[in-house]
Amino acid sequence: MRWNTLAFALPVFVVGCTGLSLGEKTPGADTYLEYGAVAVDDRTEKAFVLTDVLDKDGTEQKSVLRAVDPDSGGVSEVADLTGRDDARILFPKSGILIMSEQNGKDELRLLDQSTFAEKAREPVDVRYHGTRMSSSREWVAVADNTSEKAPIHLIDTEILTQRVIPHDGDWLEAMWKNKSDELFAIVFYDADPNVAGDKPHARILSWSMEDVKAGQFKPDESGFWPDRKLDIDVPNVTGDFLFSFTWVGISPDDKWAVFPVRDADAATPEEYELLVVDTATGELRIVKDAKGPVGFTPDSSTIVSYDDNGSGNGANGQTEEGEIDQRLLLIDVNTLELDPQDVDVSGGISYFISRDGNFVVVASSFGDEQLELYDLDTKESTKMQGPALGLNEFVSRKDQQELWILDDSTSLYKLDMGKGEVAEIDTGYPVSHLNILPKHDWLVLSEKSKSKADGTSTVPRLHFFDPSTLKDVKAVDMQ
């Protein structure tokens, strides 16, 4: 799935995608604010929600971004986004960045982290979708969804300038390293129909932003930024779209980059494969019949991928007889030896890899089956009792081996990976979205608004919830 279609970060787009789940909500992460999502600034642990409210006269509907302090419960107005759409919030080094669009054009607003005073505002002549922030939080990569081939822009979060990543291909997918401002990209080239025997291919590249900045962002004679750390041509591959998709995976230790693609060779038409690249040496190795996006175990030793029907071209994980036949693929990153593990989930799978312990939680990508828990150490799998759940919105509780999951009916569930148990949590109110405060060790839960008899809705309410006591610490009305 291309950057410009996947990276809306809306549930409607996440549902149905397979491979590594993108539904985890994390503090400090870029957050799409529409539909009441909860964002958290990991530096201050303030929670942000976009609310629809009436003005002081009670006559005009306004869209206001508000912040809640978890300690005082105080509510602050951050920005009036009335008449604007597609709002998202980021937490760069320079403060707080609000992106929103009106009439198909985006606007960038940089605010002070503490006071929310406006520091800069920059109109943009395109519409952006999807954001990925660098390790230093000094750069944001984002796709221009209004231009041909969805070029990717780099935004300097200090001065809000935008520069297009130059390339000569048909489209580009990119990802940052976790611990440094090095950008990895794969550029795809379609076969030229006017050239006999021409075949599609790709080019894997990487740059240090320090080198790019020193070169004043000017391309060389090849049309790319110079001083490339890696530049690898890969013949006979195309991008992967739809359910499995080309999403660049970077290992936690930054040693490996994985690019899910399709093999375009005539002898094996459109089969799936992974391009595994050593980020230091540029060594390229290939894993056949494996799909993306991929994840890594916390120690970076194992790539977690999957396939269905035992090949790259299965039909939603079922055989011709209708039996479930799909597998997690545990790939030793050093040897590329595969350890396939059958998964008792049909309809395509999505999964989450724990950050402590060695567990993989597997769900139907449509959220209509019970979860399966796979223990990487014991090689045992457990079909979880309880309702059908997806991995469309959840948080991971640090050092506790717990996932807190929302289902489609506004119920909250706790998955204890260590015990292999899932339980519904009675909060006393319907939950629409969640996030987590790691320093406080609290969940942030937004209560679903209710329609009243006069046609208006109840006041939006945010709850700070203690996962140890299973009780609210405080509840805050958002106006």
Secondary structure as GFF3:
##gff-version 3
##sequence-region A 1 479
A	DSSP	alpha_helix	3	6	.	.	.	ID=ss1
A	DSSP	alpha_helix	11	14	.	.	.	ID=ss2
A	DSSP	beta_strand	19	20	.	.	.	ID=ss3
A	DSSP	beta_strand	31	32	.	.	.	ID=ss4
A	DSSP	three_ten_helix	34	36	.	.	.	ID=ss5
A	DSSP	beta_strand	39	40	.	.	.	ID=ss6
A	DSSP	beta_strand	47	54	.	.	.	ID=ss7
A	DSSP	beta_strand	61	68	.	.	.	ID=ss8
A	DSSP	beta_strand	75	80	.	.	.	ID=ss9
A	DSSP	beta_strand	85	90	.	.	.	ID=ss10
A	DSSP	beta_strand	96	102	.	.	.	ID=ss11
A	DSSP	beta_strand	105	111	.	.	.	ID=ss12
A	DSSP	beta_strand	118	123	.	.	.	ID=ss13
A	DSSP	beta_strand	128	133	.	.	.	ID=ss14
A	DSSP	beta_strand	139	144	.	.	.	ID=ss15
A	DSSP	beta_strand	152	156	.	.	.	ID=ss16
A	DSSP	beta_strand	162	164	.	.	.	ID=ss17
A	DSSP	beta_strand	171	176	.	.	.	ID=ss18
A	DSSP	beta_strand	182	189	.	.	.	ID=ss19
A	DSSP	beta_strand	201	208	.	.	.	ID=ss20
A	DSSP	alpha_helix	209	214	.	.	.	ID=ss21
A	DSSP	beta_strand	230	235	.	.	.	ID=ss22
A	DSSP	beta_strand	237	238	.	.	.	ID=ss23
A	DSSP	beta_strand	249	250	.	.	.	ID=ss24
A	DSSP	beta_strand	256	263	.	.	.	ID=ss25
A	DSSP	beta_strand	271	278	.	.	.	ID=ss26
A	DSSP	beta_strand	284	288	.	.	.	ID=ss27
A	DSSP	beta_strand	291	296	.	.	.	ID=ss28
A	DSSP	beta_strand	302	308	.	.	.	ID=ss29
A	DSSP	beta_strand	326	332	.	.	.	ID=ss30
A	DSSP	beta_strand	338	343	.	.	.	ID=ss31
A	DSSP	beta_strand	349	353	.	.	.	ID=ss32
A	DSSP	beta_strand	359	364	.	.	.	ID=ss33
A	DSSP	beta_strand	372	375	.	.	.	ID=ss34
A	DSSP	beta_strand	380	383	.	.	.	ID=ss35
A	DSSP	beta_strand	394	397	.	.	.	ID=ss36
A	DSSP	beta_strand	402	406	.	.	.	ID=ss37
A	DSSP	beta_strand	412	416	.	.	.	ID=ss38
A	DSSP	beta_strand	421	425	.	.	.	ID=ss39
A	DSSP	beta_strand	431	437	.	.	.	ID=ss40
A	DSSP	beta_strand	442	447	.	.	.	ID=ss41
A	DSSP	beta_strand	461	466	.	.	.	ID=ss42
A	DSSP	beta_strand	471	477	.	.	.	ID=ss43
###
